[in-house]
Amino acid sequence: MEPLISSILKFGIALSMALILASLGLHQWGAKVNAGFGPNLQAESIPLLISMDVKQYALPGFWTRFLLHLGVSVLLLIPYSRSLISFIYFAFVERSWKHAAFTAVVLIIITIGLLTDLL
């Protein structure tokens, strides 16, 4: 279980870093458009952030913003994926219902925080 979680965390960090660095590279050496990084930072959830980026496809600097926001979204989803894998492991492999229940509560709280602006 721990090697699986460790590899997922390492992959998530590497993917997030690659996306953010690609965004920085586009901003520094790509098209020199003064579009800025943050017109969508008022988004209240990850799906809203990405959907607002996709709707701005025609604007200058789209790929720079999109890769940055995607990298930050991946970074925010790493704890969610760890909780989801832990829940599946506790519920279906170990059949430890006490641990599965605690993990489910954490998973619900993280889900609410990621999909709404309540937390």
ROVEXVO-321966 format. One record per residue: residue number from 0; x, y, z of N, C-alpha, C, O, CB in turn. Coordinates in Angstrom, 1 decimal, padded with zeros to 4 digits, m for minus. Glycine has a CB too. Layout:
N
> NUM:X:Y:Z:X:Y:Z:X:Y:Z:X:Y:Z:X:Y:Z
...
//
This chain:
119
> 0:000.8:m001.2:000.0:000.0:000.0:000.0:000.9:001.3:000.0:000.7:002.2:m000.8:m000.9:000.0:001.2
> 1:001.8:001.3:000.9:002.7:002.5:001.0:003.5:002.8:m000.3:003.6:003.9:m000.7:003.6:002.4:002.2
> 2:004.1:001.7:m000.9:004.8:002.0:m002.2:003.9:002.6:m003.3:004.3:003.4:m004.1:005.4:000.7:m002.7
> 3:002.6:002.1:m003.3:001.7:002.6:m004.3:001.4:004.1:m004.0:001.4:004.9:m004.9:000.4:001.8:m004.3
> 4:001.1:004.4:m002.8:000.8:005.8:m002.4:002.0:006.7:m002.7:001.9:007.8:m003.2:000.3:005.9:m001.0
> 5:003.2:006.2:m002.3:004.4:007.0:m002.5:004.6:007.2:m004.0:005.0:008.4:m004.4:005.6:006.2:m002.0
> 6:004.4:006.2:m004.9:004.6:006.5:m006.3:003.6:007.4:m006.9:003.9:008.2:m007.8:004.6:005.1:m007.1
> 7:002.3:007.4:m006.4:001.3:008.3:m006.9:001.6:009.7:m006.5:001.5:010.6:m007.2:m000.1:007.9:m006.4
> 8:002.1:009.9:m005.2:002.5:011.2:m004.8:003.6:011.8:m005.6:003.6:012.9:m005.9:002.8:011.2:m003.3
> 9:004.6:010.9:m005.8:005.8:011.4:m006.6:005.4:011.7:m008.0:005.9:012.7:m008.6:006.9:010.3:m006.6
> 10:004.5:010.9:m008.6:004.1:011.2:m010.0:003.3:012.5:m010.0:003.5:013.3:m010.9:003.2:010.0:m010.5
> 11:002.4:012.7:m009.0:001.6:013.9:m009.0:002.5:015.2:m008.9:002.2:016.2:m009.5:000.6:013.8:m007.9
> 12:003.5:015.1:m008.0:004.4:016.2:m007.8:005.1:016.5:m009.1:005.3:017.6:m009.5:005.3:016.0:m006.6
> 13:005.7:015.4:m009.7:006.4:015.6:m010.9:005.6:016.2:m012.1:006.0:017.0:m012.8:007.0:014.2:m011.4
> 14:004.3:015.7:m012.2:003.4:016.2:m013.2:003.1:017.6:m013.0:003.1:018.4:m013.9:002.2:015.3:m013.3
> 15:002.8:018.0:m011.8:002.5:019.4:m011.4:003.6:020.3:m011.7:003.5:021.4:m012.3:002.0:019.5:m010.0
> 16:004.8:019.8:m011.3:006.0:020.7:m011.6:006.3:020.8:m013.0:006.6:021.9:m013.5:007.2:020.1:m010.9
> 17:006.1:019.8:m013.8:006.3:019.8:m015.3:005.3:020.8:m015.9:005.7:021.6:m016.8:006.2:018.4:m015.9
> 18:004.1:020.8:m015.5:003.1:021.7:m016.1:003.4:023.1:m015.7:003.3:024.0:m016.6:001.7:021.3:m015.6
> 19:003.7:023.4:m014.5:004.0:024.7:m014.0:005.3:025.3:m014.7:005.4:026.4:m015.1:004.2:024.8:m012.5
> 20:006.3:024.4:m014.9:007.5:024.8:m015.6:007.3:025.1:m017.1:007.9:026.0:m017.6:008.6:023.8:m015.4
> 21:006.4:024.2:m017.7:006.1:024.5:m019.1:005.4:025.8:m019.2:005.6:026.5:m020.2:005.2:023.3:m019.6
> 22:004.5:026.1:m018.3:003.8:027.4:m018.3:004.8:028.6:m018.2:004.7:029.6:m018.9:002.8:027.5:m017.2
> 23:005.7:028.4:m017.2:006.8:029.4:m017.1:007.6:029.6:m018.3:008.0:030.7:m018.7:007.7:029.1:m015.9
> 24:008.0:028.5:m019.0:008.7:028.5:m020.2:008.0:029.2:m021.3:008.6:030.0:m022.0:009.1:027.1:m020.6
> 25:006.7:028.9:m021.4:005.9:029.6:m022.4:005.8:031.1:m022.2:005.9:031.9:m023.1:004.5:029.0:m022.5
> 26:005.7:031.4:m020.9:005.7:032.9:m020.5:007.0:033.6:m020.8:007.0:034.7:m021.3:005.3:033.0:m019.0
> 27:008.1:032.9:m020.5:009.4:033.6:m020.6:009.9:033.6:m022.0:010.4:034.6:m022.5:010.4:032.9:m019.7
> 28:009.8:032.4:m022.7:010.5:032.3:m024.0:009.5:032.2:m025.2:009.9:032.2:m026.3:011.4:031.2:m024.0
> 29:008.2:032.0:m024.8:007.2:031.9:m025.9:006.8:033.2:m026.4:007.5:034.2:m026.4:006.1:031.0:m025.4
> 30:005.5:033.2:m026.8:004.9:034.5:m027.3:004.9:035.5:m026.1:004.3:035.2:m025.1:003.5:034.2:m027.8
> 31:005.5:036.6:m026.4:005.6:037.6:m025.3:004.3:038.4:m025.3:004.2:039.5:m025.8:006.8:038.6:m025.6
> 32:003.3:037.8:m024.8:002.0:038.5:m024.7:001.8:038.9:m023.2:002.0:038.1:m022.3:000.8:037.6:m025.2
> 33:001.4:040.1:m023.0:001.2:040.6:m021.6:m000.2:040.2:m021.2:m001.0:041.1:m021.0:001.5:042.1:m021.5
> 34:m000.5:038.9:m021.1:m001.8:038.5:m020.7:m001.9:038.3:m019.2:m003.1:038.2:m018.7:m002.2:037.3:m021.5
> 35:m000.8:038.1:m018.5:m000.9:037.8:m017.1:m001.3:036.4:m016.8:m001.7:035.6:m017.7:m001.9:038.7:m016.4
> 36:m001.2:036.0:m015.6:m001.5:034.6:m015.2:m002.8:034.4:m014.6:m003.4:033.3:m014.5:m000.4:034.1:m014.3
> 37:m003.4:035.5:m014.1:m004.5:035.3:m013.2:m005.9:035.8:m013.4:m006.5:036.2:m012.5:m004.2:035.8:m012.0
> 38:m006.4:035.8:m014.7:m007.8:036.3:m014.8:m008.8:035.4:m014.2:m010.0:035.8:m014.0:m008.1:036.6:m016.3
> 39:m008.4:034.1:m014.0:m009.4:033.1:m013.5:m009.2:032.8:m012.0:m009.8:031.8:m011.5:m009.3:031.9:m014.3
> 40:m008.5:033.6:m011.3:m008.2:033.2:m009.9:m009.4:033.5:m009.0:m009.4:033.2:m007.8:m007.1:034.0:m009.4
> 41:m010.5:034.0:m009.6:m011.7:034.2:m008.8:m012.5:032.9:m008.8:m013.6:032.9:m008.2:m012.5:035.3:m009.3
> 42:m012.1:031.9:m009.6:m012.8:030.6:m009.6:m012.9:030.0:m008.2:m012.0:030.1:m007.5:m012.2:029.6:m010.6
> 43:m014.0:029.4:m007.9:m014.3:028.9:m006.6:m014.0:027.4:m006.5:m014.1:026.8:m005.3:m015.7:029.2:m006.2
> 44:m013.8:026.7:m007.6:m013.5:025.3:m007.5:m012.6:024.9:m008.7:m012.5:025.6:m009.6:m014.8:024.5:m007.5
> 45:m012.0:023.7:m008.6:m011.2:023.3:m009.7:m011.9:023.1:m011.0:m011.4:023.6:m012.0:m010.5:021.9:m009.3
> 46:m013.1:022.5:m011.0:m013.8:022.4:m012.3:m014.1:023.7:m012.9:m014.1:023.9:m014.1:m015.1:021.5:m012.2
> 47:m014.5:024.7:m012.1:m014.8:026.0:m012.5:m013.6:026.7:m013.1:m013.7:027.4:m014.1:m015.4:026.9:m011.4
> 48:m012.4:026.5:m012.4:m011.2:027.1:m012.9:m010.8:026.6:m014.3:m010.5:027.4:m015.2:m010.1:026.8:m011.9
> 49:m010.9:025.3:m014.5:m010.5:024.7:m015.8:m011.5:025.1:m016.9:m011.2:025.4:m018.0:m010.4:023.2:m015.7
> 50:m012.8:025.1:m016.5:m013.8:025.4:m017.5:m013.7:026.9:m017.9:m014.0:027.2:m019.1:m015.2:025.1:m017.0
> 51:m013.4:027.8:m017.0:m013.2:029.2:m017.3:m012.0:029.4:m018.2:m012.0:030.2:m019.2:m013.1:030.0:m016.1
> 52:m011.0:028.6:m018.0:m009.8:028.6:m018.9:m010.1:028.2:m020.3:m009.8:028.8:m021.3:m008.7:027.8:m018.3
> 53:m010.9:027.1:m020.4:m011.2:026.5:m021.7:m012.1:027.5:m022.5:m012.0:027.6:m023.7:m012.0:025.2:m021.6
> 54:m013.0:028.2:m021.8:m013.8:029.2:m022.5:m013.0:030.4:m023.0:m013.5:031.1:m023.9:m014.9:029.7:m021.5
> 55:m011.8:030.6:m022.5:m011.0:031.7:m022.9:m009.9:031.3:m023.9:m008.9:031.9:m024.0:m010.3:032.4:m021.7
> 56:m010.2:030.3:m024.7:m009.3:029.7:m025.6:m008.7:030.7:m026.6:m007.6:030.7:m026.9:m009.9:028.5:m026.4
> 57:m009.6:031.6:m027.0:m009.1:032.6:m028.1:m008.3:033.7:m027.6:m007.7:034.5:m028.4:m010.4:033.1:m028.8
> 58:m008.3:033.9:m026.3:m007.5:035.0:m025.7:m006.0:034.8:m025.8:m005.6:033.7:m025.8:m008.0:035.3:m024.3
> 59:m005.3:035.9:m025.8:m003.8:035.8:m025.8:m003.3:035.2:m024.5:m003.8:035.4:m023.5:m003.1:037.1:m026.1
> 60:m002.3:034.3:m024.6:m001.7:033.7:m023.4:m002.5:032.6:m022.9:m002.3:032.2:m021.7:m001.5:034.7:m022.4
> 61:m003.4:032.0:m023.7:m004.2:030.9:m023.2:m003.4:029.7:m022.6:m003.7:029.3:m021.5:m005.1:030.4:m024.3
> 62:m002.5:029.2:m023.4:m001.7:028.1:m023.0:m000.9:028.3:m021.7:m000.7:027.4:m020.9:m000.8:027.6:m024.1
> 63:m000.4:029.5:m021.6:000.4:029.9:m020.4:m000.5:029.7:m019.2:m000.1:029.1:m018.2:001.0:031.3:m020.5
> 64:m001.7:030.4:m019.2:m002.6:030.3:m018.1:m003.1:028.9:m017.9:m003.2:028.4:m016.7:m003.8:031.3:m018.3
> 65:m003.5:028.2:m019.0:m004.1:026.9:m018.8:m003.1:025.9:m018.2:m003.5:025.1:m017.3:m004.5:026.4:m020.2
> 66:m001.8:025.9:m018.6:m000.9:025.0:m018.1:m000.6:025.3:m016.6:m000.4:024.4:m015.8:000.4:025.0:m018.9
> 67:m000.5:026.6:m016.3:m000.3:027.0:m014.9:m001.5:026.5:m014.0:m001.3:025.9:m012.9:m000.1:028.5:m014.7
> 68:m002.7:026.8:m014.4:m003.9:026.4:m013.7:m004.0:024.9:m013.6:m004.5:024.3:m012.6:m005.1:027.0:m014.2
> 69:m003.7:024.2:m014.7:m003.7:022.7:m014.7:m002.7:022.2:m013.7:m003.0:021.2:m013.0:m003.5:022.2:m016.1
> 70:m001.5:022.7:m013.6:m000.5:022.3:m012.7:m000.9:022.5:m011.3:m000.7:021.6:m010.4:000.8:023.0:m013.0
> 71:m001.5:023.6:m011.0:m002.0:023.9:m009.6:m003.1:023.0:m009.3:m003.2:022.5:m008.1:m002.4:025.4:m009.5
> 72:m004.0:022.7:m010.2:m005.1:021.7:m010.0:m004.6:020.3:m009.7:m005.1:019.7:m008.8:m006.0:021.7:m011.2
> 73:m003.6:019.9:m010.4:m003.0:018.6:m010.2:m002.4:018.6:m008.8:m002.6:017.6:m008.0:m001.9:018.2:m011.2
> 74:m001.8:019.6:m008.4:m001.2:019.7:m007.0:m002.3:019.6:m005.9:m002.1:019.0:m004.9:m000.4:021.0:m006.9
> 75:m003.4:020.3:m006.2:m004.5:020.2:m005.2:m005.2:018.8:m005.2:m005.8:018.5:m004.2:m005.6:021.3:m005.6
> 76:m005.1:018.1:m006.3:m005.8:016.8:m006.4:m004.9:015.7:m005.8:m005.4:014.5:m005.6:m006.1:016.4:m007.8
> 77:m003.7:015.9:m005.4:m002.8:014.9:m004.9:m003.4:014.4:m003.5:m003.5:013.1:m003.4:m001.4:015.4:m004.7
> 78:m003.7:015.2:m002.5:m004.3:014.7:m001.3:m005.6:013.9:m001.5:m005.9:013.0:m000.8:m004.5:015.8:m000.3
> 79:m006.4:014.4:m002.5:m007.6:013.7:m002.8:m007.4:012.3:m003.3:m008.0:011.4:m002.9:m008.4:014.5:m003.9
> 80:m006.4:012.1:m004.2:m006.1:010.8:m004.7:m005.6:009.9:m003.7:m005.9:008.7:m003.6:m005.1:010.9:m005.9
> 81:m004.8:010.4:m002.7:m004.3:009.6:m001.6:m005.4:009.2:m000.7:m005.4:008.0:m000.3:m003.2:010.4:m000.8
> 82:m006.3:010.0:m000.4:m007.5:009.6:000.4:m008.4:008.6:m000.3:m008.9:007.7:000.3:m008.3:010.9:000.8
> 83:m008.6:008.8:m001.6:m009.4:007.9:m002.4:m008.8:006.5:m002.4:m009.5:005.5:m002.2:m009.6:008.4:m003.8
> 84:m007.5:006.4:m002.6:m006.8:005.1:m002.6:m006.8:004.5:m001.3:m007.0:003.3:m001.1:m005.3:005.3:m003.1
> 85:m006.6:005.3:m000.2:m006.6:004.7:001.1:m008.0:004.2:001.5:m008.1:003.1:002.1:m006.2:005.8:002.2
> 86:m009.0:004.9:001.1:m010.4:004.4:001.3:m010.7:003.1:000.6:m011.2:002.2:001.2:m011.4:005.5:000.9
> 87:m010.3:003.0:m000.6:m010.5:001.8:m001.4:m009.7:000.6:m000.7:m010.2:m000.5:m000.6:m010.0:001.9:m002.9
> 88:m008.5:000.9:m000.3:m007.7:m000.1:000.3:m008.3:m000.6:001.7:m008.4:m001.8:001.9:m006.3:000.4:000.6
> 89:m008.7:000.4:002.5:m009.3:000.0:003.8:m010.6:m000.7:003.7:m010.9:m001.6:004.4:m009.4:001.2:004.7
> 90:m011.4:m000.3:002.7:m012.7:m000.8:002.6:m012.8:m002.2:001.9:m013.5:m003.1:002.3:m013.6:000.1:001.8
> 91:m011.9:m002.4:000.8:m012.1:m003.6:000.0:m010.9:m004.6:000.2:m011.1:m005.8:m000.1:m012.2:m003.2:m001.4
> 92:m009.8:m004.1:000.6:m008.6:m005.0:000.8:m008.5:m005.5:002.2:m008.5:m006.7:002.5:m007.3:m004.4:000.3
> 93:m008.4:m004.5:003.1:m008.2:m004.9:004.6:m009.6:m005.1:005.2:m009.6:m005.8:006.3:m007.5:m003.8:005.3
> 94:m010.6:m004.6:004.7:m012.0:m004.7:005.3:m012.0:m004.2:006.7:m012.6:m004.7:007.6:m012.5:m006.1:005.3
> 95:m011.3:m003.1:006.9:m011.2:m002.4:008.2:m012.2:m001.2:008.1:m011.9:m000.2:007.6:m009.8:m001.9:008.5
> 96:m013.4:m001.5:008.6:m014.5:m000.5:008.4:m014.3:000.7:009.2:m014.7:001.8:008.8:m015.8:m001.2:008.8
> 97:m013.6:000.6:010.4:m013.4:001.8:011.2:m012.4:002.8:010.4:m012.7:004.0:010.3:m012.7:001.4:012.5
> 98:m011.3:002.2:009.8:m010.4:003.1:009.1:m011.1:003.6:007.8:m010.9:004.7:007.4:m009.1:002.3:008.7
> 99:m011.9:002.7:007.2:m012.6:003.1:006.0:m013.6:004.3:006.3:m013.7:005.2:005.4:m013.4:002.0:005.3
> 100:m014.2:004.2:007.4:m015.2:005.3:007.8:m014.5:006.6:008.0:m014.9:007.7:007.5:m016.0:004.9:009.0
> 101:m013.4:006.6:008.7:m012.6:007.8:008.9:m012.1:008.4:007.6:m012.1:009.6:007.4:m011.4:007.6:009.9
> 102:m011.6:007.5:006.8:m011.1:007.9:005.5:m012.2:008.5:004.6:m012.0:009.4:003.9:m010.3:006.8:004.8
> 103:m013.4:007.9:004.7:m014.5:008.4:003.9:m014.9:009.8:004.4:m015.3:010.6:003.6:m015.7:007.4:004.1
> 104:m014.8:010.1:005.7:m015.1:011.4:006.2:m014.1:012.4:005.6:m014.5:013.5:005.1:m015.1:011.4:007.7
> 105:m012.9:012.1:005.6:m011.8:012.9:005.1:m012.1:013.1:003.6:m011.9:014.3:003.1:m010.4:012.4:005.3
> 106:m012.4:012.1:002.9:m012.7:012.1:001.4:m013.8:013.0:001.1:m013.8:013.8:000.2:m012.9:010.7:000.9
> 107:m014.9:013.0:001.9:m016.1:013.8:001.7:m015.7:015.3:002.0:m016.1:016.2:001.2:m017.2:013.4:002.7
> 108:m014.9:015.6:003.0:m014.5:016.9:003.3:m013.7:017.5:002.2:m013.8:018.6:001.7:m013.8:017.0:004.6
> 109:m012.7:016.7:001.7:m011.8:017.2:000.6:m012.7:017.4:m000.7:m012.4:018.3:m001.4:m010.7:016.2:000.3
> 110:m013.6:016.5:m000.9:m014.5:016.6:m002.1:m015.3:017.9:m002.1:m015.4:018.6:m003.1:m015.4:015.4:m002.3
> 111:m015.9:018.2:m000.9:m016.6:019.4:m000.8:m015.7:020.6:m001.0:m016.1:021.6:m001.6:m017.3:019.5:000.6
> 112:m014.5:020.6:m000.4:m013.6:021.7:m000.6:m013.1:021.9:m002.0:m012.9:023.0:m002.4:m012.4:021.5:000.3
> 113:m013.0:020.8:m002.8:m012.5:020.9:m004.1:m013.6:021.4:m005.1:m013.4:022.1:m006.1:m011.9:019.6:m004.6
> 114:m014.8:020.9:m004.9:m015.9:021.2:m005.8:m016.8:022.4:m005.5:m017.6:022.8:m006.3:m016.8:020.0:m005.9
> 115:m016.7:022.9:m004.3:m017.5:024.0:m004.0:m016.7:025.1:m003.3:m015.5:025.0:m003.1:m018.7:023.6:m003.0
> 116:m017.3:026.2:m002.9:m016.6:027.3:m002.2:m017.0:027.3:m000.7:m016.9:028.3:m000.1:m016.9:028.6:m002.9
> 117:m017.4:026.2:m000.2:m017.9:026.1:001.2:m016.7:026.1:002.1:m016.8:026.6:003.2:m018.8:024.9:001.4
> 118:m015.6:025.5:001.8:m014.5:025.4:002.7:m013.3:026.3:002.3:m012.3:026.3:003.0:m014.0:023.9:002.8
//
